[in-house]
Structures are given as structure tokens and as C-alpha cells.
């Protein structure tokens, strides 16, 4: 059994860390009396502004860091 952190965004439970999980694997969800700040999802035009002429990752960032920065916003 593994414990992971997540939050509910109003329609989906969002896991905040990498976790190996298989399709149809059972889970136990415990709801806490704590809250996280709402996340602002990027719109498609905002995401395209990151793509700089067809490159999907800005210069100087690793793919992992770029995806993390999108999730943080």
C-alpha cells in the first residue's frame, strides 16, 4: 500500500506526485479538512505562447521542469 498527496479540483482528483498505478487498481481516498489554493489552468492560446515557433519546450528548460512549471500555474 502506498500513500500519495492529491487534491480535488471540482471534478477530478489530481495527484501531486509521481505514483506507479495500474488501470482498475483499487484506491482508498481520505478527505481532509484542509484546502489548497485553486490552480489556474492554462488556456490553449496561453500554452501556445510557450511554444516559441514550434518548439514545445522553452530554451534552457528540461522537459520535466517545463511540465512542472505548467502544473504550478
Secondary structure, 3 states (H helix, E strand, C coil): CCCCCEEECCCCEEECCCCCCCCCCCCCCCCCCCCCCCCCCCCHHHHHHCCCCCCCCCCCCCHHHHHHHHHHC
